[in-house]
């Protein structure tokens, strides 16, 4: 006689299932044929849709609960081949309410009581845990999406700022994006040096050149003049056709004298560069050498944002602005005229030739005018030479505008090299 024959089978099964009766999980016990023999109260509470599941085939119960077929197959394979299986996430819906469970099952073996050889398992309700994890994952995904949106918007803003930078002088651009400029219509009075220039007979030239060639000529001219203005610390106010307006002393100033010297140095570099570009412009169809008139004056101006709440222009207004424009119109092509106020500031360092008094249009009194000749101080001549030498590469910056003929460009570089060597040797 076997030991199991001495005991009531139902009582032994109940006794073995005792620990699961009041468990917070939904526990079950099935025989080796996967037929359910016992369930606890929570099993019935978790899955009221099942009703009485005694003697029900457990895989069929899973199917009735809506467990996907692949997960049911995983459960059967795990029990048969490994004796245990854990399915961490099972979604079960009941009357529109979806909950998440983990199902853990294992074979039981007992040498004394063969009817205890079966499968015990339990459903663990992980809905709250799953919801928290799912919310966390959604928050992480949203954070990633937000970061991608921010990066995309930042790239768009950077692209926009790069494009906007082309429409503003670097100093004005920097003051706006650094927060120094608040976009209000604020102005101030400052002592500035104002520069104007334009090309002789440019209107006639624009009527003779094809639009594409005219565009190449004016863009190369303005690009070169802008580079020199920025290099010398000038604030580019505007382009009016071929005319260029630059001022010194705002937003930053190195002092009235230094601002005026920088303006004159800029003008001399511009005249030098115009001479160097004649051969390039001739290839574009410019019949005669292009010559530029320039005018410079110094004085108190009103500088700041002018305009409306729809559109602002950072510019300067005042008598010196009008005078610089008048001096530019009076200058001979290829020359630089300055007013007496500017001459007084720079006369120690720059040789100037008196032109006499002129009575510009719109001015009630005559103005003493001077023509710029050259720097008389070694310090400023060396500085001008140094800036001319700063053309490209590690030591010399060379701006080759026309790259269509590389051999000619190389020959030009050799010529510049010899010129520099002679200047340095002298």
ZAMARGU-4260 file (C-alpha; in steps of 0.2 Angstrom, whole numbers, plus 5000, padded with zeros to 4 digits):
<rodrens>
0) 5000/5000/5000 | 5006/5017/4996 | 5007/5032/5008 | 4995/5042/4997 | 4982/5028/4999
5) 4981/5032/5017 | 4975/5050/5015 | 4960/5058/5006 | 4966/5065/4990 | 4955/5081/4990
10) 4961/5085/5008 | 4979/5083/5003 | 4977/5094/4987 | 4968/5107/4998 | 4982/5107/5011
15) 4995/5109/4998 | 4985/5124/4991 | 4983/5131/5008 | 4996/5145/5006 | 4988/5151/4990
20) 4971/5153/4997 | 4973/5171/5004 | 4987/5176/4992 | 4986/5193/4984 | 4989/5185/4967
25) 4977/5175/4957 | 4983/5157/4960 | 4979/5140/4952 | 4983/5122/4952 | 4982/5110/4937
30) 4986/5092/4935 | 4999/5086/4923 | 4986/5086/4908 | 4984/5105/4911 | 4967/5103/4919
35) 4963/5116/4932 | 4959/5108/4949 | 4960/5123/4961 | 4959/5141/4960 | 4960/5154/4975
40) 4947/5168/4978 | 4958/5181/4969 | 4958/5171/4953 | 4939/5172/4953 | 4939/5190/4958
45) 4952/5195/4944 | 4943/5185/4931 | 4925/5185/4934 | 4921/5182/4916 | 4928/5164/4918
50) 4915/5158/4930 | 4918/5140/4936 | 4935/5134/4929 | 4936/5117/4938 | 4942/5104/4926
55) 4945/5117/4912 | 4960/5115/4901 | 4972/5129/4906 | 4977/5134/4888 | 4959/5136/4884
60) 4956/5147/4899 | 4971/5158/4893 | 4962/5159/4876 | 4946/5164/4884 | 4955/5178/4893
65) 4961/5185/4876 | 4979/5180/4879 | 4987/5180/4862 | 4991/5163/4854 | 5010/5165/4854
70) 5010/5168/4872 | 4999/5153/4875 | 5012/5143/4865 | 5026/5150/4875 | 5017/5144/4891
75) 5015/5126/4884 | 5032/5125/4878 | 5040/5132/4894 | 5031/5119/4905 | 5034/5104/4894
80) 5052/5107/4890 | 5058/5117/4905 | 5046/5113/4919 | 5044/5132/4922 | 5039/5147/4912
85) 5037/5166/4916 | 5027/5178/4904 | 5031/5195/4911 | 5017/5205/4902 | 5000/5199/4897
90) 4986/5212/4893 | 4969/5206/4897 | 4953/5217/4894 | 4937/5215/4904 | 4922/5226/4900
95) 4933/5239/4892 | 4946/5239/4907 | 4963/5233/4902 | 4975/5226/4915 | 4992/5219/4914
100) 4998/5203/4922 | 5013/5193/4924 | 5010/5174/4923 | 5022/5162/4932 | 5020/5144/4932
105) 5030/5128/4937 | 5029/5110/4938 | 5026/5102/4955 | 5033/5085/4960 | 5030/5075/4976
110) 5037/5057/4978 | 5024/5053/4991 | 5008/5060/4983 | 5007/5057/4964 | 4992/5068/4963
115) 5002/5083/4969 | 5012/5081/4953 | 5005/5095/4942 | 5007/5114/4938 | 5005/5128/4951
120) 5005/5146/4945 | 4999/5163/4948 | 4994/5179/4940 | 5002/5195/4947 | 4993/5211/4944
125) 5006/5223/4937 | 4994/5236/4930 | 5000/5250/4941 | 5018/5246/4939 | 5016/5245/4920
130) 5006/5261/4919 | 5020/5270/4929 | 5033/5263/4917 | 5023/5266/4902 | 5021/5284/4908
135) 5039/5286/4911 | 5043/5279/4894 | 5031/5291/4886 | 5039/5305/4895 | 5056/5300/4889
140) 5050/5298/4872 | 5041/5315/4873 | 5058/5322/4880 | 5067/5315/4865 | 5054/5322/4853
145) 5055/5339/4862 | 5074/5339/4861 | 5073/5335/4842 | 5060/5349/4840 | 5072/5361/4849
150) 5087/5355/4839 | 5077/5357/4823 | 5071/5375/4828 | 5088/5379/4834 | 5095/5374/4817
155) 5082/5385/4809 | 5086/5399/4820 | 5104/5397/4817 | 5101/5397/4798 | 5090/5412/4799
160) 5103/5421/4810 | 5116/5417/4797 | 5105/5424/4783 | 5101/5439/4794 | 5119/5443/4797
165) 5121/5447/4779 | 5109/5461/4780 | 5117/5469/4796 | 5134/5476/4800 | 5143/5463/4812
170) 5143/5475/4826 | 5124/5478/4825 | 5121/5460/4823 | 5132/5456/4838 | 5123/5469/4849
175) 5106/5462/4844 | 5109/5444/4847 | 5119/5448/4863 | 5104/5457/4870 | 5112/5474/4870
180) 5099/5480/4858 | 5081/5478/4864 | 5073/5483/4847 | 5066/5499/4854 | 5066/5516/4845
185) 5080/5522/4857 | 5094/5534/4851 | 5109/5543/4858 | 5121/5558/4853 | 5139/5553/4849
190) 5154/5560/4841 | 5156/5549/4825 | 5166/5549/4809 | 5155/5546/4794 | 5161/5539/4777
195) 5152/5540/4760 | 5158/5533/4743 | 5151/5530/4726 | 5158/5524/4709 | 5160/5537/4695
200) 5147/5536/4681 | 5140/5520/4688 | 5123/5524/4681 | 5130/5524/4663 | 5139/5508/4666
205) 5124/5499/4673 | 5115/5503/4656 | 5129/5495/4646 | 5132/5479/4655 | 5122/5464/4654
210) 5112/5461/4671 | 5123/5445/4675 | 5139/5454/4672 | 5133/5470/4681 | 5128/5459/4696
215) 5145/5451/4697 | 5154/5468/4696 | 5144/5477/4709 | 5144/5462/4721 | 5162/5460/4720
220) 5165/5478/4723 | 5153/5479/4738 | 5160/5462/4745 | 5178/5469/4744 | 5173/5486/4752
225) 5163/5478/4765 | 5178/5466/4770 | 5189/5481/4772 | 5176/5491/4782 | 5174/5477/4794
230) 5193/5474/4795 | 5195/5492/4800 | 5182/5492/4813 | 5168/5502/4804 | 5150/5499/4805
235) 5142/5497/4788 | 5126/5507/4788 | 5119/5504/4771 | 5122/5501/4752 | 5112/5513/4741
240) 5115/5506/4724 | 5134/5507/4722 | 5136/5520/4736 | 5143/5514/4753 | 5140/5522/4770
245) 5150/5517/4785 | 5152/5525/4802 | 5165/5524/4816 | 5162/5527/4834 | 5147/5516/4837
250) 5142/5504/4844 | 5160/5504/4851 | 5173/5518/4850 | 5192/5519/4852 | 5191/5537/4854
255) 5188/5551/4842 | 5205/5552/4835 | 5207/5534/4832 | 5190/5532/4825 | 5194/5546/4812
260) 5211/5537/4808 | 5202/5521/4805 | 5190/5529/4793 | 5204/5537/4783 | 5214/5520/4783
265) 5199/5511/4777 | 5197/5524/4763 | 5215/5522/4758 | 5214/5503/4758 | 5198/5504/4748
270) 5206/5515/4734 | 5221/5502/4734 | 5209/5488/4732 | 5199/5496/4718 | 5215/5498/4708
275) 5219/5479/4711 | 5202/5474/4704 | 5203/5484/4688 | 5209/5469/4677 | 5195/5457/4685
280) 5182/5470/4681 | 5189/5473/4663 | 5186/5454/4660 | 5168/5456/4665 | 5166/5470/4651
285) 5169/5486/4661 | 5176/5497/4647 | 5185/5510/4657 | 5193/5509/4674 | 5181/5511/4688
290) 5185/5525/4700 | 5178/5529/4717 | 5174/5546/4725 | 5175/5546/4744 | 5170/5559/4758
295) 5173/5559/4776 | 5169/5570/4791 | 5167/5570/4810 | 5155/5577/4822 | 5140/5574/4833
300) 5126/5563/4826 | 5111/5555/4833 | 5113/5536/4832 | 5101/5522/4836 | 5085/5513/4830
305) 5074/5524/4818 | 5058/5518/4811 | 5041/5510/4817 | 5036/5496/4827 | 5035/5486/4811
310) 5052/5489/4804 | 5068/5497/4812 | 5084/5504/4804 | 5100/5506/4815 | 5107/5522/4807
315) 5114/5539/4810 | 5106/5556/4807 | 5113/5574/4808 | 5123/5587/4799 | 5139/5576/4798
320) 5130/5563/4788 | 5124/5576/4775 | 5141/5584/4774 | 5150/5567/4771 | 5138/5564/4757
325) 5141/5581/4750 | 5160/5579/4751 | 5159/5563/4742 | 5150/5571/4728 | 5163/5585/4727
330) 5178/5573/4727 | 5188/5569/4711 | 5186/5551/4706 | 5200/5541/4715 | 5202/5554/4729
335) 5196/5556/4747 | 5190/5572/4753 | 5189/5576/4772 | 5181/5590/4782 | 5191/5602/4793
340) 5185/5593/4809 | 5192/5576/4803 | 5208/5584/4797 | 5211/5592/4814 | 5209/5575/4822
345) 5221/5566/4810 | 5233/5579/4804 | 5247/5573/4816 | 5247/5556/4807 | 5240/5560/4789
350) 5247/5571/4776 | 5232/5582/4769 | 5231/5595/4755 | 5220/5610/4757 | 5207/5611/4744
355) 5199/5627/4749 | 5182/5632/4756 | 5166/5625/4748 | 5148/5629/4751 | 5139/5612/4750
360) 5121/5612/4745 | 5110/5614/4761 | 5124/5622/4771 | 5123/5640/4776 | 5141/5642/4779
365) 5156/5637/4769 | 5167/5622/4774 | 5185/5620/4774 | 5190/5604/4764 | 5206/5594/4763
370) 5212/5580/4751 | 5220/5565/4759 | 5237/5561/4753 | 5246/5548/4763 | 5250/5543/4781
375) 5265/5553/4787 | 5269/5542/4803 | 5279/5526/4802 | 5267/5518/4814 | 5252/5520/4803
380) 5261/5516/4787 | 5267/5500/4795 | 5249/5496/4801 | 5242/5499/4783 | 5256/5489/4776
385) 5253/5475/4789 | 5234/5475/4784 | 5238/5474/4766 | 5250/5459/4770 | 5236/5450/4779
390) 5228/5442/4764 | 5227/5422/4766 | 5234/5406/4773 | 5244/5405/4789 | 5254/5421/4785
395) 5246/5430/4769 | 5228/5432/4764 | 5226/5433/4745 | 5208/5435/4739 | 5208/5428/4721
400) 5191/5433/4714 | 5192/5426/4697 | 5197/5408/4698 | 5193/5404/4680 | 5212/5405/4675
405) 5222/5397/4688 | 5239/5400/4679 | 5235/5419/4679 | 5230/5417/4698 | 5247/5409/4702
410) 5257/5422/4692 | 5247/5436/4702 | 5253/5427/4718 | 5271/5428/4712 | 5269/5446/4708
415) 5262/5450/4725 | 5276/5440/4733 | 5289/5450/4724 | 5280/5466/4729 | 5279/5461/4747
420) 5298/5456/4747 | 5302/5473/4740 | 5292/5482/4752 | 5299/5473/4767 | 5317/5474/4760
425) 5315/5493/4758
</rodrens>
